[in-house]
Amino acid sequence: MSDGAASQQTILGGAKSWPKGGDPYHDPKTGQFTSGPSSNDQPMITVTAPHGSSKPGQHWSTKDSSVKVPDRVRDKVDGVAKEFNKATGKDLVVTDGMRMPLDQAKRMFYKFKHGDFKTYKGHVSSLISKIYHDGVKNKDSDAKITQDMADEIDRNLRLAHPVSNHLVNRAVDFSVRNLTPKEQGELKSAIKKNGGRPLHEGVPPHIHASF
């Protein structure tokens, strides 16, 4: 996907029960979920991610061109980086931004495989971790387990239950590589000052910021 290109996925059927008033619809402009029209026995919902870019910002850059920072949080990232640079003299590296369900499944599979079952909490996370455990028990391939996890993430996203704010373009991850504990504290403080919620994650090491 080129810089600035929208990421789109059309989803067919799969759910037997929907919220009253129709299928949940992810508004690509606001990133919010609303109630959309039903489509008989096979509801079709198009989830379109807002535009994002890997273009460097003020005192920050992405680790590579595959990382897309959503336009809706770009100003927030600029603010965090400016505040962090003022305190430390360093620039930041964004290691993750926009995600589609398969992207999310790959991240969660990696965490689970390396023993991290604590980062993601709640009912949706428990459903996804069960798929992982069942797949391992059945000796399914990594690719099959990941796809099964993606399908569950997808289903819950359509029901307005995203397992991560990355899926609704409200989160980015910052690298903590070469940052001292004090500098990591400055980063968390900068995130809070810009209206975000920081979370230190260890697999792999980074600071997640939800806005």
C-alpha positions in Angstrom: 0.0 0.0 0.0 1.5 3.3 -1.0 1.8 6.3 1.3 -1.6 8.0 1.8 -3.5 5.1 0.3 -6.6 3.9 2.1 -6.7 0.3 3.3 -10.0 -1.4 2.6 -11.6 -4.8 3.4 -15.0 -6.1 2.5 -16.5 -8.6 4.9 -19.3 -11.0 4.1 -21.7 -12.8 6.5 -20.5 -14.8 9.4 -22.5 -13.3 12.2 -25.9 -14.5 13.3 -26.7 -11.8 15.8 -26.3 -8.0 15.3 -27.0 -5.0 17.5 -30.5 -3.6 17.2 -30.9 -1.2 14.3 -28.6 -3.0 11.9 -25.0 -4.0 11.3 -22.3 -2.0 13.0 -20.5 0.3 10.5 -17.0 1.7 10.9 -17.0 5.3 9.7 -13.8 5.9 7.7 -13.9 9.7 8.4 -14.3 9.6 12.2 -13.1 6.1 13.0 -16.3 5.6 15.1 -18.7 2.7 14.9 -22.4 3.4 14.1 -25.4 1.3 13.2 -25.6 0.7 9.5 -28.2 -1.0 7.2 -28.7 -4.7 7.3 -28.4 -6.9 4.2 -30.7 -9.8 4.8 -29.0 -13.1 5.5 -25.5 -12.0 4.4 -24.7 -8.6 5.8 -21.9 -6.9 4.0 -19.8 -4.3 5.8 -17.0 -2.4 4.3 -14.3 -1.3 6.8 -12.2 1.5 5.3 -9.2 2.8 7.2 -8.6 6.6 7.1 -5.6 7.7 5.2 -2.2 7.3 6.7 1.4 7.9 5.8 4.9 6.9 6.6 6.1 10.4 5.9 8.3 11.7 8.7 6.9 14.3 11.1 8.3 16.8 13.6 11.1 15.1 15.4 9.9 11.6 14.5 10.0 9.1 11.7 8.6 5.6 11.0 10.9 2.6 11.1 10.2 1.9 7.5 7.6 2.6 4.7 5.3 -0.3 5.9 4.3 1.7 9.0 1.4 4.0 8.4 0.5 6.7 10.9 -3.2 7.5 10.7 -3.9 11.1 9.6 -6.3 11.5 12.6 -3.5 11.1 15.2 -0.6 12.6 13.2 -0.9 15.9 15.1 -0.8 14.0 18.4 2.4 12.2 17.4 3.9 15.6 16.4 3.0 16.9 19.8 4.5 13.9 21.6 7.7 14.0 19.6 8.1 17.8 20.1 7.6 17.5 23.9 10.0 14.5 24.0 12.7 16.2 22.0 12.4 19.3 24.2 13.1 17.1 27.3 15.7 14.8 25.9 17.1 16.2 22.6 16.2 13.0 20.9 13.8 12.1 18.1 11.3 9.2 18.1 10.7 6.2 15.9 7.2 5.0 15.3 7.2 1.2 14.9 3.5 0.5 14.2 0.3 2.4 13.4 -2.6 1.4 11.3 -3.6 -2.3 11.3 -6.1 -4.5 9.5 -7.3 -7.8 11.3 -4.6 -10.0 9.8 -1.9 -7.5 10.9 -3.4 -7.6 14.4 -3.5 -11.4 14.4 0.2 -11.6 13.5 1.2 -9.2 16.3 -0.9 -11.2 18.8 0.4 -14.6 17.5 4.0 -13.3 18.1 3.1 -12.2 21.7 1.4 -15.5 22.5 4.2 -17.6 21.0 6.7 -15.7 23.2 4.6 -16.2 26.4 2.9 -12.8 26.6 -0.8 -13.4 27.5 -1.1 -10.3 29.7 -1.0 -7.4 27.3 -4.4 -8.0 25.8 -7.2 -8.3 28.3 -11.0 -8.7 28.2 -13.5 -11.1 26.6 -12.4 -10.6 23.0 -8.8 -11.2 23.9 -9.8 -14.5 25.7 -11.6 -15.7 22.5 -8.5 -15.0 20.4 -6.1 -16.6 22.9 -8.4 -19.7 23.0 -8.1 -20.0 19.2 -4.3 -19.9 19.6 -4.2 -22.5 22.3 -6.6 -24.8 20.4 -4.6 -24.4 17.2 -1.3 -25.3 19.0 -3.0 -28.3 20.7 -4.3 -29.5 17.3 -0.9 -29.0 15.8 -2.3 -26.6 13.2 0.2 -24.6 11.1 1.2 -21.1 12.2 -0.5 -19.7 9.1 -3.8 -21.4 9.9 -3.8 -20.4 13.5 -3.0 -16.8 12.5 -5.8 -16.7 9.9 -8.3 -18.2 12.4 -7.3 -15.5 14.9 -7.7 -12.8 12.2 -11.2 -14.1 11.4 -12.2 -13.7 15.1 -10.6 -10.3 15.3 -12.5 -9.3 12.1 -15.8 -10.6 13.5 -15.5 -8.6 16.7 -14.4 -5.5 14.8 -17.6 -5.6 12.8 -19.5 -5.9 16.1 -17.8 -2.7 17.4 -15.5 -4.7 19.7 -12.0 -4.0 18.4 -9.3 -5.8 20.4 -6.9 -3.0 19.8 -7.1 0.7 19.1 -4.7 0.1 16.2 -7.7 -1.4 14.3 -9.6 1.9 14.6 -6.7 4.1 13.8 -6.3 5.6 17.3 -2.9 4.2 18.3 0.8 4.1 17.5 3.8 2.3 18.9 7.1 4.1 19.8 10.4 2.3 19.9 12.2 2.3 23.2 15.5 1.1 21.7 18.4 3.2 23.0 16.1 5.0 25.4 17.1 5.1 29.1 14.5 4.4 31.8 14.4 8.2 32.4 13.8 8.9 28.7 11.1 6.3 28.6 9.4 8.1 31.5 9.7 11.4 29.5 8.0 9.7 26.6 5.1 8.4 28.7 4.7 11.9 30.2 4.7 13.5 26.6 2.0 11.0 25.6 -0.2 11.9 28.5 0.3 15.7 27.9 -1.0 15.2 24.4 -4.1 13.3 25.5 -2.9 9.8 25.1 -2.6 6.7 27.3 0.8 5.1 27.4 1.4 1.4 27.9 4.8 -0.2 28.1 4.8 -3.6 26.3 7.7 -6.0 26.5 7.1 -8.4 23.6 8.7 -6.8 21.6 9.8 -3.8 23.7 7.9 -0.6 22.9 5.6 2.0 24.3 2.1 1.8 22.9 0.1 5.1 22.8 -3.7 5.2 22.5 -5.4 8.5 21.6 
